Amino acid sequence: MQKLNFPQYSFRFKNNQNKIAVFDDLRKKFVILTPEEWVRQHCVKFLQNEKNYPLSLINVEKQLKIAGLTKRYDIVVFEPDGNIQMIVECKAPKIKISQETFDQIARYNLTLKANFLMVTNGIDHFYCKMDYKNETYIFLKDIPEYSRA
């Protein structure tokens, strides 16, 4: 798999019916290793190891309903009170981050109401803080570390 713009992490792999699978610590099972999954696994490790978010507050690949359509988010980080701190949209490394990507995560956020958004293809990372008062988002250089406060 391609080297990504994240720190180097160790993963468990296995061959599953001639396809490589990676162990997902959150789902507690091996999942097929696609380019997008490679980015998602790195992003979860980044949130856990670099930003100190507890795994218990991170959720991956769950369905949500938006305007009657069933969608799947990549990563959601919760606050201890159950509110959503952050949504992360992961794309495969060859997918260029575009306005369409931001529109996608913004649509998800209409339902989820997160404080922060992160969009990554493993190479380029974009971070935003929501400004609900002005109905926009503010680009940041980084996302905040986890704080119990």
C-alpha positions as CSV (number, residue, x, y, z in Angstrom):
1,M,0.0,0.0,0.0
2,Q,1.0,3.6,-0.6
3,K,2.9,5.6,2.0
4,L,0.7,8.2,3.5
5,N,1.2,11.6,5.0
6,F,0.7,10.3,8.6
7,P,3.2,9.0,11.1
8,Q,4.2,5.4,10.6
9,Y,1.9,2.9,12.5
10,S,1.9,-0.9,12.8
11,F,-1.1,-2.9,11.6
12,R,-2.1,-6.6,11.6
13,F,-2.7,-8.1,8.1
14,K,-4.0,-11.4,6.8
15,N,-4.8,-12.9,3.5
16,N,-8.5,-13.4,3.2
17,Q,-9.6,-15.3,0.0
18,N,-6.6,-13.9,-2.0
19,K,-7.4,-10.4,-0.7
20,I,-5.3,-8.6,2.0
21,A,-7.3,-7.7,5.1
22,V,-6.3,-5.3,7.9
23,F,-7.4,-5.7,11.5
24,D,-9.7,-2.8,12.5
25,D,-9.3,-2.1,16.3
26,L,-12.7,-0.5,16.5
27,R,-14.7,-3.1,14.6
28,K,-12.7,-5.9,16.2
29,K,-12.4,-7.7,12.9
30,F,-10.3,-7.9,9.7
31,V,-11.7,-5.8,6.9
32,I,-10.6,-5.9,3.2
33,L,-7.7,-3.4,2.7
34,T,-8.9,-1.0,0.0
35,P,-7.0,2.3,-0.6
36,E,-9.8,4.2,1.3
37,E,-9.6,1.7,4.2
38,W,-5.8,2.3,4.3
39,V,-6.5,6.0,4.8
40,R,-9.2,5.3,7.4
41,Q,-7.0,3.0,9.5
42,H,-4.2,5.6,9.5
43,C,-6.6,8.3,10.4
44,V,-8.0,6.4,13.4
45,K,-4.4,5.7,14.6
46,F,-3.6,9.4,14.1
47,L,-6.6,10.5,16.2
48,Q,-5.7,7.9,18.9
49,N,-1.9,8.3,19.0
50,E,-1.2,11.9,18.0
51,K,-4.4,13.6,19.2
52,N,-5.1,11.4,22.2
53,Y,-8.8,10.7,21.4
54,P,-9.9,7.5,23.3
55,L,-10.9,4.7,21.0
56,S,-14.1,4.4,23.0
57,L,-15.1,7.8,21.5
58,I,-14.3,6.9,17.9
59,N,-16.8,5.3,15.6
60,V,-16.3,4.1,12.0
61,E,-18.4,3.2,8.9
62,K,-21.9,3.7,10.3
63,Q,-25.1,4.5,8.4
64,L,-27.0,7.7,8.6
65,K,-30.1,9.0,6.8
66,I,-29.8,12.3,4.9
67,A,-32.9,13.6,3.1
68,G,-34.3,10.0,3.0
69,L,-31.1,8.6,1.5
70,T,-28.9,6.1,3.4
71,K,-25.2,7.2,3.6
72,R,-22.2,6.0,5.5
73,Y,-19.8,8.2,7.3
74,D,-16.1,7.2,7.6
75,I,-15.2,8.4,11.1
76,V,-17.1,10.2,13.8
77,V,-15.5,11.3,17.1
78,F,-17.8,11.8,20.0
79,E,-17.5,13.9,23.1
80,P,-18.0,12.0,26.4
81,D,-21.6,13.5,26.7
82,G,-22.5,11.9,23.3
83,N,-22.3,15.1,21.2
84,I,-20.3,14.8,18.1
85,Q,-16.9,16.5,18.2
86,M,-15.7,15.7,14.7
87,I,-16.6,14.0,11.4
88,V,-13.8,12.7,9.2
89,E,-14.3,12.0,5.5
90,C,-11.6,9.7,4.1
91,K,-10.9,9.3,0.4
92,A,-8.4,7.0,-1.4
93,P,-5.0,8.6,-2.0
94,K,-5.6,9.0,-5.8
95,I,-8.8,10.9,-5.2
96,K,-8.2,14.7,-5.2
97,I,-9.9,16.6,-2.4
98,S,-12.4,18.9,-4.1
99,Q,-15.3,21.2,-3.3
100,E,-17.5,18.1,-3.9
101,T,-15.7,16.4,-1.0
102,F,-16.4,19.4,1.3
103,D,-20.0,19.5,0.1
104,Q,-20.4,15.8,1.0
105,I,-19.1,16.2,4.6
106,A,-21.2,19.4,5.0
107,R,-24.3,17.4,4.0
108,Y,-23.4,14.8,6.6
109,N,-22.9,17.5,9.1
110,L,-26.4,18.9,8.6
111,T,-27.6,15.8,10.4
112,L,-24.6,15.1,12.7
113,K,-23.8,18.7,13.9
114,A,-20.1,18.2,14.6
115,N,-17.8,21.0,15.9
116,F,-14.9,20.0,13.6
117,L,-14.6,18.5,10.2
118,M,-11.5,16.7,8.7
119,V,-11.2,15.7,5.1
120,T,-8.2,13.5,4.1
121,N,-7.0,11.4,1.2
122,G,-4.0,10.3,3.3
123,I,-1.8,12.8,1.5
124,D,-3.6,16.1,2.0
125,H,-5.5,16.8,5.2
126,F,-7.9,19.7,5.7
127,Y,-9.3,20.7,9.0
128,C,-12.3,23.0,9.7
129,K,-14.1,24.4,12.7
130,M,-17.8,24.9,12.3
131,D,-19.2,28.4,12.7
132,Y,-22.9,27.7,13.0
133,K,-23.8,31.4,13.7
134,N,-22.5,32.4,10.3
135,E,-23.3,29.1,8.6
136,T,-19.8,28.4,7.4
137,Y,-16.6,26.7,8.4
138,I,-13.2,28.1,9.2
139,F,-10.1,26.3,8.0
140,L,-7.5,25.4,10.6
141,K,-3.9,24.3,10.5
142,D,-4.6,21.3,12.7
143,I,-7.4,19.7,14.7
144,P,-7.4,20.1,18.5
145,E,-6.1,17.4,20.8
146,Y,-8.6,15.5,22.9
147,S,-9.3,17.3,26.2
148,R,-11.5,16.0,29.0
149,A,-12.5,19.6,29.9
